[in-house]
Every structure is written in structure tokens, then in C-alpha cells.
Amino acid sequence: MPTTEPDRVPGRRDARFAVVNPATGEPFDQAPDQQPDELDAVVDRSHRAWRDWRADPAARTTALRGAADAVETAGEELARLLTREQGKPLTESYAEIARTAARLRYFADLAPRTRRITDGRPVHSEVRWRPLGPVAAIVPWNFPLQLAAAKFAPALAAGNTVVLKPSPFTPLATRLLGSVLATALPEDVLTVVTGREPLGARLASHPRIRHVTFTGSVPTGRAVARAAGASLARVTLELGGNDAAVLLDDIDVDRIADRLFWAAFRNCGQVCMAVKRVYAPARLHAEVVEALAQRAKSVAVGPGLDPDTRLGPVNNAPQLARVEQITEQALADGARAAAGGQRLDGPGYFFAPTILTDVPPDSAVVTEEQFGPVLPVLPYRSLDEAVDAANGTGFGLGGSVWGTDLDRAEAVADRLECGTAWINHHAELSLAQPFAGIKNSGVGVAGGPWGLYGNLRPFVVHRPREE
């Protein structure tokens, strides 16, 4: 994730900053640049709203169902604005809106379970669950609405209130989403704040925030954890991945090529759990490279609002520079571009879909997260070598194994050091399953009941048995 932010429009309390359309590289609107000291009033209102919100689970269920309906009603307006500021094809924006509504509806009907503990003593012990308090949700620019909902839906369902801060690269659709949700939720239960740093740092360290949930880069995640530690707030950190796809020697290359390509290039490769590296058997390596390169050369690249576009631009100038730099370094290291390899001419932040071969295994495009439309394909001679290479990273978010013999593929998947392993597909998640990484990919669990309980604390009641 980038660290550079948009330029601020000069001013004080009425300050605003420019929002750029990545398909043109030009500003098309502005967003409020709220100052860190304004957060005190926002968090105070969130804390006051929490008193009533936490008290009535049935009312929360009704409100969240209504919020899901409101999102669907505003779907077209939200999707078009999301595409303008994020860059993704409009069809993908519609899918993100649908996922946002579905997540609200899923958590609306999820409730914690009270548990009776029997341990032989003459008392009844019962574990109940209580919300934490105001939650800070800090969201990146790749899936601003879907990732926001992944944070605020379980937090709200658990009885917490939420202060939501989107990336300054994608603040507008989130602000609109906040307005849409305000038609269904009580006042101050969900508040959207927008601005440049140090707004996020101030929010993470605010003494009245009881849970900080963040998605972004490893360095920023560590800074968020340090900030939250000042008030001993709970943290949930999703810090990206360097997911490997291991292809077995019984694969049908033509049959899997489309799925494998889009597992790497959806949302222009700007997906934390996208395939970032492919390991192919040496005898099939050239065939895999050629199949992926053909797709990279033929895919329609363009503005997200163009109905023919399948692949949009990189979201922002700093990330485009990162993609250029890591690709140029790989080529300098001896890699060859079987497709792409350069920025596209013309306006906007477009980079040609790139398939790299002959890549040294210690090149940064293999060892780091490129987070863009660039995919290295590396050969292996033994399966142990491939598994060791797939696990040889500081990340541990996801991974996949591709093969015809499903039992064999599952046995290999079980050896991957990651939070989720897929077989013959990648990066597909159910709302009901946990999502978590290991190593530098994060702390805590999102998704399903685990996401709900991550926003609750246990409360134990003891009473004597009736005599």
C-alpha cells in the first residue's frame, strides 16, 4: 500500500483535498480534509450513541437489514462513483456493492451464544457476551466499500458503534455509503471521517476507541498497533499477502488458464489475496507462461466506465510508480516480459498486464507484494522445492494448489503456511468462513462468527444452585 497521499487544498476547518480519477490522472472532485482535533467530538458522539445501540439486539437486526436494503437501492449511484475514484470496471463495482449489502444482511442475523459451564461446583456459571465500545475502522483503497463492510457489519451487529476512515484516494464512495446507511441506522452509530494523515493515527490512538480494525501495509499496520497500544485497545490487522499458486504436474493448462489469470489480475492485481507468484513444473513452465501471456495480451484494458473494459488502471500515482519500479528491477535482474512490462501511453495510471518469466527467485517481484498487474511464473523441479518456495516468504495470507488429482492437491495444500488454501481456484471466500493470515499477514480474524466474536468480550455470571 502507498504512503504518499493526495495534495491538500489549502485552508483550515473547511480544508478539502483533491480526489483523482485514475483513468484520467486528473482530479474530478474534492473531499473534506478533517483535522485530527475534530475527532474528539466525533468519537464522543459515537460513545454516546453506543449506550442505546448496544441495548436492543432486535432493533439492531432490523436496522442492519434496512441498511442492506438501502445499499441495494443506491447501488447504481454507489457503483459509478466507486469506479470513478477507484478505477475498477463497473461490473466489479456492482459486485462490490452487492457484497457490501450481503455482508450487512449476514451479520444482521448473527448473534453470540450464551454458554453454560458445568465443572462440578455447586454454582451455575454462564458466559455471556458484551460489545467493546466505539470501533475505529481504517480501510484501504482497493475495495473501499467491501472492506469497510467487513469491518463495520460485524462491529455493529455485536452492539458497537463505528468511526470509519477510508483511504484519501477513495473517500467519496465511502462518504456516500455513510449517507445511505444513515437512512437506516440511528444517528452517530456509524460515522465516516475523511482526511490525510495524521487523521488515521489520531483515530487509532484515541483513548475512547476500544477496537481498531485496519487493512493495509505491514509498516502501517505495525504503527497502528503501536498507536492502539497506548489505550490497550484491541487490534485486528489484515496486512496483505504474497500468495503462491502451485501447479501440479497433472494440470490441464488450457483448462485452468482463465481461472488462474483472473486469480492474479482481478481488480488490476490490487487484491491482498490475489495470486502474486506461480510455481509451475519445469516441463510445463513454457506452456503456462504462453497461456497466461496470451490472455494478458488480449484482455481489454481501459477506463472502468467503458462497458468493454475488463482491466482498469492502477488506483493511484504512487502505486503505479511502485509497479513500474518493481517490474523494471525484475527485468534488470534478468527476467523477461512474455507480455507487457511497461506503463501504457496516454492519460491515466495504466500499466500493461505483465507476465514475467526467467525471474530470479530473489527478485523483489517474487519476495515482495507487487499489488498490481504483474505476475512472475517460476519453474520447479521437485514438489518439495515448490512448497518450500511458496512458504519462503514473510507473508502467510493465502495460497492455492492446482491439479487433476484432488486428494493429492489437498495433501499439498495442507503443507502451505497460510490462513486459507484453495484447490483449483483462489481468493473465493464465503461470508460464513474465517479470514485470517499468519506471519506478517496480520493479527486477528475476520469473517463469519469469528468476526462477530472479535467485536465482543466475554462476561461471566456466577450464581449458586437452588438448594
N, C-alpha and C positions, 0 to 999 in steps of 0.2 A: 504494500500500500504506500502511496506517496506521502511525503511530509510537507511539501510545498502547498500553499493554499491560494485561493483566488485573491486578487487585489482588492483592497478595501476602498470603497468610495469615501472620501474624506467627510468627516462630521463627528458628532458626539452621540447623544442619545438617539438621534434619528439616522445614525450611520447605516449604510447599506453596502453590500458587496455585489459585484457582478457575477452572474451565472452564465456560463458559456455553453453553447450548443456544440457538442464535439463533432458533429457532421459538417460544421462550417468553421469552427475555430473562433467564432465571434460571439460576444455577449448578446443575449436576447432578452434578459430580464435581470432584476435585482432581488435580493432577499435581505431581510433585516439582519444587521450585524449587532446582535445583542451583546451587551457588555457583561463581564463576569459578576460585577456587583449587583446586577439586576436579578441574578439567580436567587438571591436570598428571598425575595418576595415570591418568586415562582415556587420554590421548594416549601416555603411556609404555607402557601395556599394548597399545595399538594398534600402536606401533612394534615391540614385541617379537613380536607376532603376525605382523607383516609378513614377518619373516625366513623363516618356514616357508610362509606363504601364497604368496609370490612364487616359490617354488622349484619348484612342481609344477603346470604348466598343466593336465594331465589331471585332477588332483584338483579343481582349481578348476571345470572344466567339470562334473564330476559333482556338486559341491556346489551350483553355481548352478542346475542342473536340478532338484535336490532342493528347493532353496529355492522355485522356481517352483511345484512340486507342493504344497509346504506352504502357500503363499499361496492357491492354489485351494481346498485343503481347508478353510482357515479363512475362506473368502470371505464366508459369511453373517455371521459374528460381526464381521469387519472392516467390512463394508458398513454394518451397522446402527450401529456405533459412529461410523463416519465421518459418516453422516447426522446423528446426534445432535449432534456438535460442529461440523460444517461447515455443515449446513443443506440441502445439495443433495438432490433426490429420490432415493429409494432405488435406482431403476433406474440413475441416473447413478453412484451409489456402486458398484454392482455392475460397471458398465463400467470404473470406475477401478481396481477390484481386478483385473479381467481384464487391463487394460493393464499393470498392475504385474507380473503373472506373465508376460505375453508379453514384456515387456522383459527380464526375467531370463533367459528361455529364449533370446531372440535373442542376447544378448551371451554367454551360455554357450558358444555355438558359433562365436563370432567370435574370430579370433586374428590378431595382426600378422604381416606377411610380411617375411621376411628378403630383402634386395635385394643383388645383386652389382653392383658398379660397375666398368665397364670404361672406362678412359680412356687406354689406350696405354702405360701404365707397366708395368714388369716386376713388378707386385705384384697380389695379389688383395685387393680392398677389399670388405668386406661390411658392410652396415648392418643391425644387429640392434636390438631394442627392449627397453628396461628400464622397469619401473614406477618411479613417482616416490617413493612412500613413503606415509605416512598422509595421507588426504584429508579436508578439512572440507567437509561438505555442509550448506548452510543453506537451508531450504525455507520457502516461504510457506504461507498458509492456504487458498488457493483449490483446489489439487489436491495436498494434502499427501502422499499416497502415490504418486501417479503421478509427480509431480515429484521426489520422493525417489528413486524407482527410476531415473528418467532420469539421476540423478547417481551413485547407488551401483552400479548394474548395470555400466556400463562401467568404473568405477573398480575394482571387484572383479575383473571379467574380465581387466583389464590386470595384475592382481597387486598392487594397492594394498589397504590397509585403509582403513576409513571411520569417521569420527566424524560422526554425523548429528544435526543440531539442527533440530527442527520449530519452527514458529511457536508462541508461547504461546497462541494462540487455538485451535490444533488439535493438541495434543500427544498425546492419548490413543490415537487410531488408530495413530499412528506408533510409540508405545511398544508397542502390541500387535503391530504388524508386526515390530518388533525381536525380540519374544519368539518369534514364529512363525519368523522367519528363523534364530534361534539353534538351532532344532532341526535345521537342515541345514548351517549354517556352523560352522567352528571357533570356539572361544572368542575373543572380542575382535577378530575380523575386522571385525564391524560393531557399533558401539556407539551407542545413542541417548541423547542428553543433553537434558534439558528445563529451561527456566528463562527468566527475564526478562533483559533487558539489565542489566549488560554481558557476559552469558554469550557471546552471539554475537560480540561484539567481541574478547573474550579468545580465543575459538576461532580467529577469523580471523587473529589476530596471533601465535598460538602458534609458537614457534621450531621445533618439530618437525613442524609441518604443512607439507607440500610442495605442496599444491594446494588452493585454496579455490574452491568452485563454489557460486554464490549466485543465487537468483532473488528479485526484489523491486523496490523503488522505485529510481529513479535516485539520489536523495541517499544512500540507504543503500548502494547499490552503490559509489558513489564512496568512502564511508567504509570499506567492506570492502576495496576496492583499496588504499587508503592503509594499512590495518592489515596486509594481506598483504605490502605492500612492505617492511615492517620486516625480514622474513626472506627477501625476494625469492622468495616462494612464487608459483607460477603461479596466475592467476585466470581463471575463466570466469564471466561475468556475463550473466544474462538479465534485462533491466531494463524490461520492459513494452513496450507499443505503443499507437499511436493509429491503428489500421488503418482505411483507407478502402475503401469499396466503390464503384466507378464503374460506373453503369448506362448502357449504350449506348442509342441511340435506336431500336434494333430489338428491344428486350426485349419478352417477353410477361409483363406484370406479374403476372397471376394464376398463371402457371406457376412463377415464381421466388419468390413472396412468402413461402411457408412456409420455404424454404431460407434466404432472406435474413433472415427474422425470427429463426430459431434460430441463425444465424451470429452474431447480435448478443446474443441473450438466454440462450443455454445457460449453465447454472451461474449464473443471475441476472446475466449480463453480467460475471461475475468471471473473465474469461479474458484472458490477456495478448494473445492474437492473435484476440480477437473483433472483429467489425466494430464500430467505435466511431463512424464517420461514414458517411453515404450521400450520394453525389452523383448526382442524377437529372436527366435532360434537362428543361428548363423545361416543355415541353409535356406531359410525363408525370409531373411532380412531384406534382400533386394526387392522381393515381391511385395513385402509390406510397405517399404518406402515408396515404391512406384504406385501402389494402390492409394495411399494417403496423399501423395503428391498430385495425382490426377484430380482428386477431389478438391485439394487446395487451389489448384489452377482454375477449376471450373466453377467454384462457388461464387454466387453473386454478392459482391461487396458494395456497399453504398449506404446512403442515409437511411436511418431506421424507418422514416415515414414513407419511403418508397416501397410499394407493395411487393416488388420483385426482390428486395434485399433479403439475403439470408444471414449476412455477417455485417455488423455495423462497425463504427470506429472504436478505437481505444477511447476511454472516457475522458481523459484529461492530458494536458501537455506534459506534466512531469512523468506520468506513467508511460506515455509514448516515448519519451526520452529514455526511460528505463528499458523498454522493449528494444529500442534501437541499439542501446549500448550493449545489452547482454547478447544480442544477435551478432553485432559486429565483433565482439570479443570471441564468440564461438567460431566465427569464420576465420578470425586471426589465429585461433588455436589450431586450425586445420580442418574444421568442419566444412561441409559442402551443402549448399542450399539446393535440395531437389525441387523445391518450389519456393517462391517468394524470396525473403531475405532482406527486404528493404521497405522503406516508407513509400507509400503511393503518392504520385504527383497530384497537385491540386489542393484545394482548401480542406480543412478538417484534419482530424487525427487518425488517418487511415494507414494501416500497416498491412502489407500483403500477407495472407495466410502462408505460414512458413513451415516447411518440413526440412529438418536438418539430419544429415547422415554423416558418417565418418567423424562423429563428435567425440573428442577425448572425454573419458568418464569424469575427469576432474574439472571440466569446463563449468563455468558458473551457470550456464543454461541447464545443466544436469543437477548440480548440487544445490541450487537456489530455486526459489519460486519466481518464474518469469512473469506470471499473471498477465498474459497477453497471447496473441495468435501465433505462437511459436512452439513447435513440438520436436524434440530430439528423439530419434529412433536408434537404439543401440543394439548390437548383436550380442548373443551369449552362446557359449559352447556347452555348458552344463547347467542343469536346473538349479543346482546349489549355488552356482555363480550368479544366476539371475536373482534368486531370492536374497542372497547377500547384498547384491547391488540395490535391489528395491528397498531393503531395510537400512541401507547405509546412508541415512540422512537424519538430520536433527528434527525433521517433521514426522508426524505419525497420524495424519487425519484419515485418509482412506487409501484403498488400493484395489486392484482387480486382477483376476486371472481369467484367461480366455482359452477355451479348449473344447473339444468334442466329448471327451470322457468327463462327465460332470463329477463323478466321485474323485477322480484324480485331480481335477481342477479345485475341488473343495479342499482336498488334502493340502494342496499348495497354498490356497488362500488362508488356511489355518496357520500357516507359518509366517504370514505377513504381520509386521509390527505396526498396527494402525487401529483406529477405532471402529472402522467399518470396512469390510471386504466384500466385493461383489464378484459374481461369476457371470461372464459373458455380457455384462453391462456395467455401467459405472455412474455414480452420483445420482442414483434414484433413491429417494427417501420417502417413507410413509410418515404421516403426521403422528402415528402412534408409536414410532420407534425412537430409541435414544440416539442422540447425535453427540459424539464427543471424540476428541483426539487424545493422543499421548505425546510424550516428549514436548517439543516446542509448539505443538499444535493447540495447546490450550489447557484450561482448567475448568472443571465443572461439566455438567451435562445439560443439553437442551433436548427438546422433543418429547412427546408422549407424556405419560405420568411423571417421568423423571424431571421433565421441565417444570411441571406443576410443583412437585415437592422441592425443587431447587429454589422456589419462592416462598417456602413455608418453614417454620421451625416447630419442633415437637414441643408439646405442652402435656405434662403428665399429671394426672389427678389420682390420689390415693384415698380410699375410704375403707373403713372397717366393714367386714361382712356382717350381715344381720345375725344377731345371736338368737 
